[in-house]
Amino acid sequence: MASIADITVFDGAATPVSHTLKAISVSTENGVVTALWRENLASVPTEAQISAKATYKKLPSGVVQVDTVVNVPVMESISGQNAAGYTAAPKVAYVDTHKYQTFQHPRSTQTSRRLARQILTNLMGNISTSVAAATSGPIPDAVDNQIMPS
C-alpha cells in the first residue's frame, strides 16, 4: 500500500481558516486507487468532520479518470433544552458536497492538463484576467502529473 500525506488547506471564509485533513488510507481495488483524508478535530464527531476522497482509474479507452470529492458536514444548531431539561446531542443536519472530475487522454501533457485545470479554477473564482497557473498543492500535482500508486 502506498502512503499519502496530510493536507492543509484554507477555506473560503472572509477570514480564512486553515483545515488539516489527516491521511486516512489509500487502497487499490479492481484497478481503482482511492485515497481518503478527514479532519480530526477532538470537539467534533467523526461523521461531522470535513473529508476528501480522490479516486484514479484508467478507463478501457486508456483515458485516466480522476475524481476528487470534498464533503463539508453542517451541524444542527442546538438552542437550549426542552421543558424536562434535556439538551439533544448535536448531529449533522446536511452535507455540502463538491466534486471535481477530470478525463485525461493518454497523449495529454502535464502542461495541457494544468492549463485545463487552471482555466476551470479561474472560471470558478470569477477571474477573467491573466493569472499564472498554480503549480503546487496535492490535488493539482496528482491530476497534472497523473500520479497513481503502482
OpenMM code with the backbone's topology and positions (N, CA, C; nanometers):
from openmm import Vec3, app, unit

residues = "MET ALA SER ILE ALA ASP ILE THR VAL PHE ASP GLY ALA ALA THR PRO VAL SER HIS THR LEU LYS ALA ILE SER VAL SER THR GLU ASN GLY VAL VAL THR ALA LEU TRP ARG GLU ASN LEU ALA SER VAL PRO THR GLU ALA GLN ILE SER ALA LYS ALA THR TYR LYS LYS LEU PRO SER GLY VAL VAL GLN VAL ASP THR VAL VAL ASN VAL PRO VAL MET GLU SER ILE SER GLY GLN ASN ALA ALA GLY TYR THR ALA ALA PRO LYS VAL ALA TYR VAL ASP THR HIS LYS TYR GLN THR PHE GLN HIS PRO ARG SER THR GLN THR SER ARG ARG LEU ALA ARG GLN ILE LEU THR ASN LEU MET GLY ASN ILE SER THR SER VAL ALA ALA ALA THR SER GLY PRO ILE PRO ASP ALA VAL ASP ASN GLN ILE MET PRO SER".split()
positions = [
    Vec3(0.0834, -0.1166, 0.0000),
    Vec3(0.0000, 0.0000, 0.0000),
    Vec3(0.0884, 0.1237, 0.0000),
    Vec3(0.0568, 0.2188, -0.0862),
    Vec3(0.1302, 0.3446, -0.0932),
    Vec3(0.0902, 0.4319, 0.0251),
    Vec3(0.1683, 0.5367, 0.0508),
    Vec3(0.1349, 0.6269, 0.1599),
    Vec3(0.0928, 0.7618, 0.1038),
    Vec3(0.0132, 0.8334, 0.1823),
    Vec3(-0.0301, 0.9675, 0.1437),
    Vec3(-0.0007, 1.0607, 0.2604),
    Vec3(0.0097, 1.1890, 0.2318),
    Vec3(0.0417, 1.2887, 0.3333),
    Vec3(-0.0828, 1.3644, 0.3751),
    Vec3(-0.0754, 1.4263, 0.4919),
    Vec3(-0.1821, 1.5143, 0.5375),
    Vec3(-0.1890, 1.6348, 0.4440),
    Vec3(-0.3060, 1.6986, 0.4379),
    Vec3(-0.3274, 1.8165, 0.3533),
    Vec3(-0.3714, 1.9311, 0.4427),
    Vec3(-0.3075, 2.0459, 0.4301),
    Vec3(-0.3525, 2.1661, 0.4988),
    Vec3(-0.4067, 2.2611, 0.3925),
    Vec3(-0.5301, 2.3051, 0.4125),
    Vec3(-0.5975, 2.3875, 0.3120),
    Vec3(-0.6774, 2.4967, 0.3827),
    Vec3(-0.6857, 2.6139, 0.3199),
    Vec3(-0.7656, 2.7234, 0.3740),
    Vec3(-0.9059, 2.7170, 0.3160),
    Vec3(-1.0037, 2.7575, 0.3964),
    Vec3(-1.1410, 2.7624, 0.3470),
    Vec3(-1.1663, 2.8972, 0.2795),
    Vec3(-1.2877, 2.9206, 0.2355),
    Vec3(-1.3205, 3.0437, 0.1645),
    Vec3(-1.3866, 3.1475, 0.2521),
    Vec3(-1.3695, 3.1387, 0.3839),
    Vec3(-1.4318, 3.2343, 0.4751),
    Vec3(-1.3705, 3.3731, 0.4590),
    Vec3(-1.4440, 3.4744, 0.5054),
    Vec3(-1.3950, 3.6119, 0.4971),
    Vec3(-1.2598, 3.6241, 0.5679),
    Vec3(-1.2475, 3.5590, 0.6825),
    Vec3(-1.1183, 3.5444, 0.7495),
    Vec3(-1.0828, 3.3975, 0.7342),
    Vec3(-0.9957, 3.3634, 0.6390),
    Vec3(-0.9682, 3.2224, 0.6096),
    Vec3(-0.9183, 3.1439, 0.7303),
    Vec3(-0.9701, 3.0223, 0.7417),
    Vec3(-0.9315, 2.9306, 0.8481),
    Vec3(-0.8606, 2.8125, 0.7839),
    Vec3(-0.7525, 2.7700, 0.8456),
    Vec3(-0.6757, 2.6566, 0.7964),
    Vec3(-0.7378, 2.5267, 0.8478),
    Vec3(-0.7543, 2.4292, 0.7573),
    Vec3(-0.8065, 2.2972, 0.7931),
    Vec3(-0.6998, 2.1947, 0.7572),
    Vec3(-0.6678, 2.1060, 0.8521),
    Vec3(-0.5722, 1.9986, 0.8251),
    Vec3(-0.6499, 1.8693, 0.8086),
    Vec3(-0.6423, 1.8137, 0.6881),
    Vec3(-0.7082, 1.6864, 0.6594),
    Vec3(-0.6039, 1.5769, 0.6768),
    Vec3(-0.6284, 1.4891, 0.7719),
    Vec3(-0.5351, 1.3806, 0.8031),
    Vec3(-0.5501, 1.2690, 0.7012),
    Vec3(-0.4384, 1.2122, 0.6603),
    Vec3(-0.4410, 1.0977, 0.5690),
    Vec3(-0.5034, 0.9796, 0.6427),
    Vec3(-0.6083, 0.9218, 0.5854),
    Vec3(-0.6769, 0.8083, 0.6472),
    Vec3(-0.6308, 0.6777, 0.5836),
    Vec3(-0.6398, 0.6716, 0.4501),
    Vec3(-0.5998, 0.5477, 0.3832),
    Vec3(-0.5810, 0.5700, 0.2348),
    Vec3(-0.5103, 0.4772, 0.1740),
    Vec3(-0.5008, 0.4693, 0.0286),
    Vec3(-0.5105, 0.3210, -0.0045),
    Vec3(-0.5951, 0.2899, -0.1024),
    Vec3(-0.6161, 0.1492, -0.1369),
    Vec3(-0.6358, 0.1356, -0.2869),
    Vec3(-0.6158, 0.0133, -0.3346),
    Vec3(-0.6401, -0.0175, -0.4755),
    Vec3(-0.7318, -0.1380, -0.4813),
    Vec3(-0.8408, -0.1230, -0.5549),
    Vec3(-0.9345, -0.2332, -0.5723),
    Vec3(-0.9869, -0.2300, -0.7149),
    Vec3(-0.9734, -0.3414, -0.7848),
    Vec3(-1.0167, -0.3517, -0.9241),
    Vec3(-0.9573, -0.2417, -1.0112),
    Vec3(-0.8322, -0.2062, -0.9871),
    Vec3(-0.7640, -0.1058, -1.0682),
    Vec3(-0.7990, 0.0373, -1.0338),
    Vec3(-0.8824, 0.0588, -0.9314),
    Vec3(-0.9191, 0.1939, -0.8893),
    Vec3(-0.8430, 0.2266, -0.7613),
    Vec3(-0.7654, 0.3352, -0.7668),
    Vec3(-0.6897, 0.3799, -0.6498),
    Vec3(-0.7744, 0.4839, -0.5771),
    Vec3(-0.7928, 0.4646, -0.4469),
    Vec3(-0.8735, 0.5559, -0.3659),
    Vec3(-0.7922, 0.6051, -0.2479),
    Vec3(-0.7870, 0.7373, -0.2314),
    Vec3(-0.7184, 0.7986, -0.1177),
    Vec3(-0.8213, 0.8773, -0.0371),
    Vec3(-0.8145, 0.8636, 0.0969),
    Vec3(-0.9102, 0.9303, 0.1852),
    Vec3(-0.8384, 1.0189, 0.2860),
    Vec3(-0.8965, 1.1374, 0.3116),
    Vec3(-0.8483, 1.2298, 0.4129),
    Vec3(-0.9669, 1.2767, 0.4955),
    Vec3(-0.9428, 1.3115, 0.6237),
    Vec3(-1.0501, 1.3639, 0.7080),
    Vec3(-0.9892, 1.4538, 0.8144),
    Vec3(-1.0609, 1.5605, 0.8443),
    Vec3(-1.0182, 1.6463, 0.9541),
    Vec3(-1.0302, 1.5649, 1.0836),
    Vec3(-0.9545, 1.6014, 1.1856),
    Vec3(-0.9541, 1.5225, 1.3090),
    Vec3(-0.9639, 1.6154, 1.4292),
    Vec3(-1.0751, 1.6891, 1.4381),
    Vec3(-1.0955, 1.7818, 1.5488),
    Vec3(-1.1558, 1.7064, 1.6668),
    Vec3(-1.0946, 1.7192, 1.7837),
    Vec3(-1.1409, 1.6458, 1.9019),
    Vec3(-1.2818, 1.6872, 1.9445),
    Vec3(-1.3215, 1.8104, 1.9178),
    Vec3(-1.4509, 1.8616, 1.9639),
    Vec3(-1.5660, 1.8338, 1.8675),
    Vec3(-1.5388, 1.7637, 1.7565),
    Vec3(-1.6413, 1.7398, 1.6545),
    Vec3(-1.6541, 1.5888, 1.6309),
    Vec3(-1.7794, 1.5375, 1.6257),
    Vec3(-1.7962, 1.3940, 1.5984),
    Vec3(-1.7341, 1.3547, 1.4641),
    Vec3(-1.6916, 1.2307, 1.4531),
    Vec3(-1.6253, 1.1826, 1.3314),
    Vec3(-1.7097, 1.2097, 1.2073),
    Vec3(-1.8411, 1.1818, 1.2144),
    Vec3(-1.9256, 1.1996, 1.0958),
    Vec3(-1.9462, 1.3457, 1.0590),
    Vec3(-1.9038, 1.4375, 1.1464),
    Vec3(-1.9193, 1.5804, 1.1192),
    Vec3(-1.7885, 1.6455, 1.0756),
    Vec3(-1.6854, 1.5660, 1.0504),
    Vec3(-1.5553, 1.6181, 1.0094),
    Vec3(-1.5532, 1.6417, 0.8577),
    Vec3(-1.4852, 1.7464, 0.8146),
    Vec3(-1.4636, 1.7705, 0.6715),
    Vec3(-1.3806, 1.6545, 0.6172),
    Vec3(-1.4154, 1.6071, 0.4978),
    Vec3(-1.3405, 1.4951, 0.4399),
    Vec3(-1.3170, 1.5162, 0.2913),
    Vec3(-1.2191, 1.4437, 0.2398),
    Vec3(-1.1877, 1.4486, 0.0966),
    Vec3(-1.1554, 1.3076, 0.0500),
    Vec3(-1.1894, 1.2799, -0.0752),
    Vec3(-1.1603, 1.1499, -0.1352),
    Vec3(-1.1163, 1.1732, -0.2785),
    Vec3(-1.0095, 1.1053, -0.3180),
    Vec3(-0.9623, 1.1127, -0.4569),
    Vec3(-0.9575, 0.9704, -0.5112),
    Vec3(-1.0116, 0.9517, -0.6322),
    Vec3(-1.0043, 0.8206, -0.6973),
    Vec3(-0.9423, 0.8376, -0.8349),
    Vec3(-0.8614, 0.7392, -0.8721),
    Vec3(-0.7918, 0.7378, -1.0002),
    Vec3(-0.8207, 0.6045, -1.0663),
    Vec3(-0.8679, 0.6098, -1.1920),
    Vec3(-0.8856, 0.4839, -1.2640),
    Vec3(-0.8603, 0.5048, -1.4122),
    Vec3(-0.8082, 0.4002, -1.4730),
    Vec3(-0.7825, 0.4033, -1.6166),
    Vec3(-0.9014, 0.3369, -1.6846),
    Vec3(-0.9667, 0.4103, -1.7737),
    Vec3(-1.0820, 0.3586, -1.8473),
    Vec3(-1.0347, 0.2667, -1.9601),
    Vec3(-1.1223, 0.1812, -2.0122),
    Vec3(-1.0822, 0.0910, -2.1206),
    Vec3(-1.0221, 0.1639, -2.2415),
    Vec3(-1.0626, 0.2891, -2.2628),
    Vec3(-1.0097, 0.3671, -2.3754),
    Vec3(-0.8665, 0.4143, -2.3514),
    Vec3(-0.8164, 0.3982, -2.2286),
    Vec3(-0.6836, 0.4481, -2.1946),
    Vec3(-0.6886, 0.5834, -2.1262),
    Vec3(-0.8041, 0.6486, -2.1292),
    Vec3(-0.8202, 0.7778, -2.0631),
    Vec3(-0.8171, 0.7564, -1.9121),
    Vec3(-0.7478, 0.8446, -1.8402),
    Vec3(-0.7419, 0.8385, -1.6948),
    Vec3(-0.8519, 0.9283, -1.6380),
    Vec3(-0.9364, 0.8707, -1.5532),
    Vec3(-1.0424, 0.9471, -1.4874),
    Vec3(-0.9993, 0.9726, -1.3435),
    Vec3(-1.0006, 1.0989, -1.3040),
    Vec3(-0.9660, 1.1376, -1.1679),
    Vec3(-1.0867, 1.2091, -1.1088),
    Vec3(-1.1343, 1.1597, -0.9949),
    Vec3(-1.2460, 1.2225, -0.9242),
    Vec3(-1.1985, 1.2666, -0.7867),
    Vec3(-1.2277, 1.3901, -0.7515),
    Vec3(-1.1968, 1.4415, -0.6187),
    Vec3(-1.3263, 1.4936, -0.5595),
    Vec3(-1.3602, 1.4458, -0.4400),
    Vec3(-1.4841, 1.4839, -0.3736),
    Vec3(-1.4501, 1.5409, -0.2365),
    Vec3(-1.5085, 1.6560, -0.2043),
    Vec3(-1.4929, 1.7172, -0.0732),
    Vec3(-1.6314, 1.7241, -0.0091),
    Vec3(-1.6402, 1.6765, 0.1148),
    Vec3(-1.7648, 1.6809, 0.1910),
    Vec3(-1.7474, 1.7716, 0.3116),
    Vec3(-1.8407, 1.8663, 0.3287),
    Vec3(-1.8391, 1.9569, 0.4427),
    Vec3(-1.9712, 1.9410, 0.5171),
    Vec3(-1.9710, 1.8622, 0.6257),
    Vec3(-2.0932, 1.8446, 0.7043),
    Vec3(-2.1280, 1.9725, 0.7798),
    Vec3(-2.2570, 1.9985, 0.7949),
    Vec3(-2.3050, 2.1151, 0.8703),
    Vec3(-2.3862, 2.0625, 0.9872),
    Vec3(-2.3497, 2.1059, 1.1066),
    Vec3(-2.4161, 2.0588, 1.2281),
    Vec3(-2.5462, 2.1344, 1.2530),
    Vec3(-2.6436, 2.0638, 1.3164),
    Vec3(-2.7664, 2.1280, 1.3624),
    Vec3(-2.7291, 2.2331, 1.4662),
    Vec3(-2.8087, 2.3366, 1.4736),
    Vec3(-2.7862, 2.4388, 1.5749),
    Vec3(-2.8716, 2.4042, 1.6965),
    Vec3(-2.8085, 2.3779, 1.8098),
    Vec3(-2.8797, 2.3426, 1.9322),
    Vec3(-2.9089, 2.4720, 2.0075),
    Vec3(-3.0367, 2.4936, 2.0414),
    Vec3(-3.0722, 2.6199, 2.1068),
    Vec3(-3.1329, 2.5960, 2.2448),
    Vec3(-3.0638, 2.5237, 2.3276),
    Vec3(-3.1106, 2.5069, 2.4655),
    Vec3(-3.1735, 2.3722, 2.4902),
    Vec3(-3.2456, 2.3625, 2.6003),
    Vec3(-3.3024, 2.2366, 2.6439),
    Vec3(-3.4548, 2.2409, 2.6408),
    Vec3(-3.5150, 2.1215, 2.6472),
    Vec3(-3.6613, 2.1150, 2.6486),
    Vec3(-3.7118, 2.1360, 2.7915),
    Vec3(-3.8423, 2.1247, 2.8115),
    Vec3(-3.9033, 2.1508, 2.9430),
    Vec3(-3.8499, 2.0555, 3.0497),
    Vec3(-3.8071, 1.9364, 3.0093),
    Vec3(-3.7559, 1.8384, 3.1057),
    Vec3(-3.6075, 1.8595, 3.1351),
    Vec3(-3.5464, 1.9598, 3.0740),
    Vec3(-3.4060, 1.9876, 3.0986),
    Vec3(-3.3103, 1.9103, 3.0099),
    Vec3(-3.3642, 1.8422, 2.9082),
    Vec3(-3.2812, 1.7616, 2.8178),
    Vec3(-3.2304, 1.8466, 2.7026),
    Vec3(-3.1026, 1.8387, 2.6757),
    Vec3(-3.0438, 1.9034, 2.5590),
    Vec3(-2.9991, 1.7941, 2.4635),
    Vec3(-3.0517, 1.7976, 2.3431),
    Vec3(-3.0183, 1.6949, 2.2437),
    Vec3(-2.8723, 1.7039, 2.2031),
    Vec3(-2.8147, 1.5887, 2.1751),
    Vec3(-2.6771, 1.5851, 2.1258),
    Vec3(-2.6736, 1.6453, 1.9864),
    Vec3(-2.5680, 1.7188, 1.9536),
    Vec3(-2.5598, 1.7754, 1.8190),
    Vec3(-2.5479, 1.6644, 1.7156),
    Vec3(-2.6018, 1.6899, 1.5980),
    Vec3(-2.5904, 1.5929, 1.4885),
    Vec3(-2.5766, 1.6666, 1.3571),
    Vec3(-2.5373, 1.5943, 1.2544),
    Vec3(-2.5190, 1.6523, 1.1218),
    Vec3(-2.6563, 1.6819, 1.0607),
    Vec3(-2.6766, 1.8062, 1.0177),
    Vec3(-2.8018, 1.8458, 0.9540),
    Vec3(-2.8002, 1.8085, 0.8060),
    Vec3(-2.6889, 1.8362, 0.7392),
    Vec3(-2.6731, 1.8061, 0.5974),
    Vec3(-2.5258, 1.8141, 0.5622),
    Vec3(-2.4914, 1.7706, 0.4414),
    Vec3(-2.3526, 1.7721, 0.3960),
    Vec3(-2.3466, 1.8424, 0.2608),
    Vec3(-2.2609, 1.9437, 0.2511),
    Vec3(-2.2335, 2.0073, 0.1221),
    Vec3(-2.1228, 1.9272, 0.0549),
    Vec3(-2.1470, 1.8852, -0.0691),
    Vec3(-2.0505, 1.8030, -0.1417),
    Vec3(-2.0140, 1.8707, -0.2726),
    Vec3(-1.8843, 1.8775, -0.3001),
    Vec3(-1.8369, 1.9296, -0.4278),
    Vec3(-1.7465, 1.8259, -0.4912),
    Vec3(-1.7615, 1.8094, -0.6226),
    Vec3(-1.6852, 1.7085, -0.6947),
    Vec3(-1.6116, 1.7744, -0.8110),
    Vec3(-1.4866, 1.7355, -0.8273),
    Vec3(-1.4043, 1.7804, -0.9398),
    Vec3(-1.3667, 1.6544, -1.0158),
    Vec3(-1.4013, 1.6496, -1.1437),
    Vec3(-1.3759, 1.5291, -1.2230),
    Vec3(-1.2983, 1.5667, -1.3485),
    Vec3(-1.1954, 1.4882, -1.3770),
    Vec3(-1.1187, 1.5116, -1.4987),
    Vec3(-1.1113, 1.3837, -1.5805),
    Vec3(-1.0970, 1.4007, -1.7103),
    Vec3(-1.0719, 1.2912, -1.8031),
    Vec3(-0.9484, 1.3308, -1.8824),
    Vec3(-0.8419, 1.2514, -1.8694),
    Vec3(-0.7142, 1.2883, -1.9281),
    Vec3(-0.6738, 1.1867, -2.0343),
    Vec3(-0.6647, 1.2350, -2.1561),
    Vec3(-0.6258, 1.1488, -2.2682),
    Vec3(-0.4827, 1.1005, -2.2479),
    Vec3(-0.4518, 0.9776, -2.2887),
    Vec3(-0.3151, 0.9273, -2.2724),
    Vec3(-0.2088, 1.0149, -2.3396),
    Vec3(-0.2461, 1.0885, -2.4444),
    Vec3(-0.1494, 1.1738, -2.5136),
    Vec3(-0.1425, 1.3142, -2.4541),
    Vec3(-0.2243, 1.3434, -2.3516),
    Vec3(-0.2195, 1.4766, -2.2915),
    Vec3(-0.0856, 1.4962, -2.2214),
    Vec3(-0.0526, 1.6223, -2.2005),
    Vec3(0.0737, 1.6549, -2.1345),
    Vec3(0.0441, 1.7215, -2.0010),
    Vec3(0.1462, 1.7278, -1.9174),
    Vec3(0.1306, 1.7965, -1.7894),
    Vec3(0.0858, 1.9407, -1.8138),
    Vec3(0.1412, 2.0038, -1.9147),
    Vec3(0.1076, 2.1429, -1.9452),
    Vec3(-0.0385, 2.1565, -1.9872),
    Vec3(-0.0875, 2.0674, -2.0724),
    Vec3(-0.2274, 2.0792, -2.1167),
    Vec3(-0.3237, 2.0487, -2.0026),
    Vec3(-0.2883, 1.9518, -1.9153),
    Vec3(-0.3737, 1.9219, -1.8005),
    Vec3(-0.3772, 2.0397, -1.7041),
    Vec3(-0.2604, 2.1009, -1.6816),
    Vec3(-0.2529, 2.2170, -1.5918),
    Vec3(-0.3329, 2.3340, -1.6495),
    Vec3(-0.3241, 2.3554, -1.7800),
    Vec3(-0.3973, 2.4645, -1.8448),
    Vec3(-0.5480, 2.4461, -1.8270),
    Vec3(-0.5970, 2.3252, -1.8542),
    Vec3(-0.7408, 2.2985, -1.8405),
    Vec3(-0.7865, 2.3191, -1.6960),
    Vec3(-0.7073, 2.2681, -1.6005),
    Vec3(-0.7433, 2.2837, -1.4592),
    Vec3(-0.7435, 2.4298, -1.4186),
    Vec3(-0.6436, 2.5058, -1.4635),
    Vec3(-0.6348, 2.6454, -1.4230),
    Vec3(-0.7476, 2.7284, -1.4848),
    Vec3(-0.7853, 2.6985, -1.6072),
    Vec3(-0.8981, 2.7703, -1.6683),
    Vec3(-1.0245, 2.7455, -1.5872),
    Vec3(-1.0486, 2.6190, -1.5485),
    Vec3(-1.1657, 2.5886, -1.4665),
    Vec3(-1.1565, 2.6597, -1.3321),
    Vec3(-1.0390, 2.6578, -1.2694),
    Vec3(-1.0206, 2.7255, -1.1409),
    Vec3(-1.0516, 2.8742, -1.1545),
    Vec3(-1.0038, 2.9366, -1.2601),
    Vec3(-1.0297, 3.0790, -1.2811),
    Vec3(-1.1772, 3.1057, -1.3086),
    Vec3(-1.2428, 3.0163, -1.3829),
    Vec3(-1.3869, 3.0318, -1.4050),
    Vec3(-1.4638, 3.0206, -1.2736),
    Vec3(-1.4255, 2.9249, -1.1896),
    Vec3(-1.4925, 2.9059, -1.0612),
    Vec3(-1.4701, 3.0254, -0.9696),
    Vec3(-1.3545, 3.0907, -0.9806),
    Vec3(-1.3230, 3.2055, -0.8962),
    Vec3(-1.3630, 3.3369, -0.9599),
    Vec3(-1.4294, 3.3319, -1.0758),
    Vec3(-1.4722, 3.4510, -1.1487),
    Vec3(-1.3531, 3.5404, -1.1813),
    Vec3(-1.2414, 3.4784, -1.2171),
    Vec3(-1.1216, 3.5528, -1.2521),
    Vec3(-1.1138, 3.5618, -1.4039),
    Vec3(-1.1219, 3.6826, -1.4567),
    Vec3(-1.1208, 3.6981, -1.6015),
    Vec3(-0.9890, 3.7546, -1.6527),
    Vec3(-0.8977, 3.7826, -1.5612),
    Vec3(-0.7681, 3.8354, -1.6024),
    Vec3(-0.6686, 3.7219, -1.6175),
    Vec3(-0.5524, 3.7537, -1.6684),
    Vec3(-0.4479, 3.6545, -1.6853),
    Vec3(-0.3861, 3.6225, -1.5493),
    Vec3(-0.3908, 3.4943, -1.5104),
    Vec3(-0.3365, 3.4515, -1.3822),
    Vec3(-0.2404, 3.3370, -1.4080),
    Vec3(-0.1239, 3.3437, -1.3476),
    Vec3(-0.0264, 3.2357, -1.3642),
    Vec3(-0.0828, 3.1053, -1.3092),
    Vec3(-0.0573, 2.9979, -1.3790),
    Vec3(-0.1068, 2.8677, -1.3349),
    Vec3(-0.0447, 2.8284, -1.2025),
    Vec3(-0.1299, 2.7789, -1.1122),
    Vec3(-0.0801, 2.7278, -0.9844),
    Vec3(-0.0120, 2.5950, -1.0107),
    Vec3(0.1020, 2.5746, -0.9504),
    Vec3(0.1754, 2.4511, -0.9774),
    Vec3(0.1954, 2.3672, -0.8531),
    Vec3(0.1332, 2.4061, -0.7421),
    Vec3(0.1524, 2.3277, -0.6216),
    Vec3(0.0181, 2.2927, -0.5601),
    Vec3(0.0210, 2.2013, -0.4675),
    Vec3(-0.0982, 2.1538, -0.3998),
    Vec3(-0.1171, 2.0065, -0.4299),
    Vec3(-0.1719, 1.9317, -0.3371),
    Vec3(-0.1804, 1.7866, -0.3548),
    Vec3(-0.2695, 1.7425, -0.4704),
    Vec3(-0.3845, 1.8047, -0.4865),
    Vec3(-0.4746, 1.7634, -0.5945),
    Vec3(-0.4206, 1.8086, -0.7295),
    Vec3(-0.3779, 1.9374, -0.7463),
    Vec3(-0.3201, 1.9754, -0.8751),
    Vec3(-0.2003, 1.8898, -0.9144),
    Vec3(-0.1129, 1.8603, -0.8189),
    Vec3(0.0027, 1.7768, -0.8508),
    Vec3(-0.0401, 1.6388, -0.8968),
    Vec3(-0.1334, 1.5779, -0.8255),
    Vec3(-0.1784, 1.4429, -0.8610),
    Vec3(-0.2475, 1.4425, -0.9974),
    Vec3(-0.3306, 1.5438, -1.0247),
    Vec3(-0.4039, 1.5497, -1.1514),
    Vec3(-0.3103, 1.5818, -1.2669),
    Vec3(-0.2301, 1.6869, -1.2514),
    Vec3(-0.1428, 1.7303, -1.3606),
    Vec3(-0.0389, 1.6241, -1.3966),
    Vec3(0.0118, 1.5539, -1.2966),
    Vec3(0.1181, 1.4575, -1.3182),
    Vec3(0.0680, 1.3139, -1.3300),
    Vec3(-0.0618, 1.2954, -1.3254),
    Vec3(-0.1213, 1.1616, -1.3302),
    Vec3(-0.0535, 1.0678, -1.2315),
    Vec3(-0.0402, 1.1166, -1.1075),
    Vec3(0.0239, 1.0371, -1.0037),
    Vec3(-0.0724, 0.9299, -0.9559),
    Vec3(-0.0311, 0.8066, -0.9738),
    Vec3(-0.1110, 0.6938, -0.9286),
    Vec3(-0.0167, 0.5915, -0.8680),
    Vec3(-0.0437, 0.5491, -0.7433),
    Vec3(0.0409, 0.4450, -0.6849),
    Vec3(0.0383, 0.3205, -0.7724),
    Vec3(0.1490, 0.2540, -0.7820),
    Vec3(0.1531, 0.1336, -0.8646),
    Vec3(0.1437, 0.0086, -0.7798),
] * unit.nanometer
topology = app.Topology()
chain = topology.addChain("A")
for resn in residues:
    res = topology.addResidue(resn, chain)
    for name in ("N", "CA", "C"):
        topology.addAtom(name, app.Element.getBySymbol(name[0]), res)
